[in-house]
Amino acid sequence: MTTWNKFRIAAVLGLTTMALAACETTSSRPYKASTANIMAAQTAVPEGTKVSMGDFSAAADIDVSPTCRAMGALEVAPGQTPVEYIRDAMQEELFNAGLVKPDGAAINGEITKLEFSSIGTGTWDVALKVTSAAYPQGYEVSETYSFKTSFSAINACQNTIDAFQPTVSNLLNKVVTHPEFSKLAGA
């Protein structure tokens, strides 16, 4: 075999490998409010209590564009960062509970932990500190959510994305069922 043929075979193999290993992105469906969270929020505060959504951010050491294996960035929802997703999910829960009003107590949030593992038993670990002018010290809640992964990177990363919605739902349940939620809401 000539050197030229060896080069052509190596080039074809290299290009094939690159095509098969090219980065892909995964995405999830938009957040869907939880009936349990809506009902918990409604019963957690006195009638007539109204809130609004303030600023949500991530702590300085939080990677807001996490990547999964060699697949590239995880897109938790079309065009949203995890911080935006969590803020919008909380707004949807509180709006559906009938608690949102523009001049209500503004609830602010800071994501203090945002980590996942897509190897072995998959997990999301997310922590959120919520504050408001009515309750400036606020409180922090966290959620560790386990899910099945896969040997295949595409399936494992898609499972990771699919598990983000129930992780956030459980996290928000902890926000609205926290004993100090009514203080946070200015009640």
C-alpha positions in Angstrom: 0.0 0.0 0.0 1.4 3.4 -1.0 1.8 6.3 1.3 -0.8 8.2 -0.6 -3.4 5.4 -0.1 -2.6 5.2 3.6 -3.1 9.0 3.9 -6.4 8.8 2.1 -7.6 6.0 4.3 -6.5 7.9 7.4 -8.2 11.0 6.2 -11.5 9.2 5.5 -11.4 7.5 8.9 -10.6 10.8 10.6 -13.4 12.7 8.8 -15.8 9.8 9.6 -14.8 9.9 13.3 -15.3 13.7 13.4 -18.7 13.5 11.8 -19.8 10.8 14.2 -18.4 12.6 17.3 -19.6 16.1 16.3 -21.1 18.1 19.1 -24.9 18.1 19.4 -27.1 20.0 21.7 -30.0 18.8 23.6 -33.1 20.7 24.7 -36.1 20.3 26.9 -39.7 21.3 26.8 -40.9 24.5 28.5 -41.8 24.3 32.2 -45.3 23.1 33.2 -46.7 24.3 36.4 -47.4 21.7 39.1 -50.9 21.4 40.6 -49.3 20.4 44.0 -47.1 23.5 43.9 -50.0 25.8 43.0 -52.1 24.5 45.8 -49.3 24.7 48.3 -48.6 28.3 47.4 -52.3 29.2 47.7 -52.5 27.7 51.2 -49.2 29.1 52.4 -50.2 32.7 52.5 -53.3 34.6 53.8 -55.9 35.5 51.2 -55.1 38.7 49.4 -51.3 38.3 49.6 -49.6 39.3 46.3 -46.1 38.9 45.1 -44.1 39.9 42.0 -40.9 38.4 40.5 -37.7 40.3 41.2 -34.2 39.6 40.0 -32.8 36.1 39.7 -29.1 35.5 39.3 -26.5 32.9 39.8 -23.7 33.0 42.4 -20.3 33.9 40.9 -19.0 30.4 40.8 -22.0 28.9 39.1 -21.7 27.7 35.4 -24.9 28.9 33.8 -24.0 27.1 30.5 -23.2 23.6 31.7 -22.0 21.1 29.2 -22.7 17.3 29.1 -20.0 14.9 28.1 -18.8 15.8 24.6 -22.2 16.9 23.5 -21.9 20.6 24.1 -24.1 22.9 26.1 -27.2 21.7 27.8 -30.2 23.8 26.7 -32.7 23.4 29.6 -35.4 25.2 27.5 -35.4 26.9 24.1 -33.4 30.1 24.5 -33.2 30.1 28.3 -30.4 29.7 30.8 -31.1 27.6 33.9 -31.5 30.8 35.9 -34.1 32.2 33.5 -35.8 28.8 33.5 -36.1 28.7 37.3 -37.3 32.3 37.5 -39.9 31.7 34.8 -41.0 28.4 36.4 -41.5 30.1 39.8 -43.4 33.0 38.1 -45.7 30.4 36.4 -46.3 28.6 39.6 -47.2 31.8 41.5 -49.2 33.2 38.7 -51.3 30.1 38.4 -51.8 30.2 42.2 -53.3 33.7 41.7 -50.5 35.4 43.8 -48.8 37.6 41.2 -49.5 41.3 41.0 -47.0 43.9 39.7 -46.9 45.8 43.0 -46.6 42.7 45.2 -43.6 41.9 47.3 -40.8 41.2 44.8 -39.2 37.8 45.3 -35.5 37.6 44.3 -33.5 34.5 43.8 -29.9 33.4 43.7 -28.9 30.0 42.4 -26.2 28.9 44.8 -25.7 25.4 43.4 -26.2 24.0 39.9 -24.5 20.7 39.3 -25.4 17.5 37.5 -23.9 14.1 36.8 -24.9 12.1 33.8 -22.7 9.1 34.7 -24.0 6.1 36.6 -27.1 7.2 38.5 -27.7 10.6 37.2 -28.4 13.5 39.6 -29.2 17.2 39.5 -28.2 19.2 42.6 -29.7 22.7 42.6 -29.9 25.2 45.5 -31.8 28.5 45.5 -31.8 31.3 48.0 -34.9 33.5 47.9 -35.2 36.9 49.5 -37.6 39.9 49.4 -37.8 43.4 50.8 -40.3 42.0 53.3 -37.9 39.3 54.4 -34.3 40.3 53.4 -32.6 37.4 55.1 -34.7 35.0 53.1 -34.0 31.3 53.1 -32.3 28.6 51.0 -33.8 25.4 49.7 -32.1 22.7 47.7 -33.0 19.6 45.7 -31.1 16.5 44.7 -33.0 14.7 42.0 -31.9 11.2 40.8 -32.6 9.9 37.3 -31.5 7.1 34.9 -28.7 7.9 32.5 -27.3 5.9 29.6 -24.0 4.7 28.2 -24.7 6.6 25.1 -23.8 10.3 25.4 -26.8 11.5 23.4 -29.3 9.5 25.6 -27.6 10.4 28.9 -27.5 14.1 28.1 -31.2 14.1 26.9 -32.1 12.3 30.1 -30.2 14.9 32.1 -32.2 17.7 30.3 -35.5 15.8 30.8 -34.7 15.5 34.5 -34.3 19.3 35.0 -38.0 20.1 34.9 -38.9 17.7 37.8 -35.8 18.9 39.7 -37.1 22.5 39.4 -40.6 21.5 40.3 -39.4 19.8 43.5 -37.2 22.8 44.3 -40.0 25.3 43.9 -42.2 23.0 46.1 -39.7 23.5 48.8 -39.8 27.3 48.3 -43.6 27.5 48.7 -43.9 24.9 51.5 -41.1 26.4 53.5 -42.4 27.7 56.9 -41.1 31.2 56.1 -42.8 31.6 52.7 -45.5 33.8 54.0 -42.9 36.2 55.5 -41.1 36.1 52.1 -44.4 37.0 50.4 -44.9 40.0 52.8 -47.8 38.5 54.6 
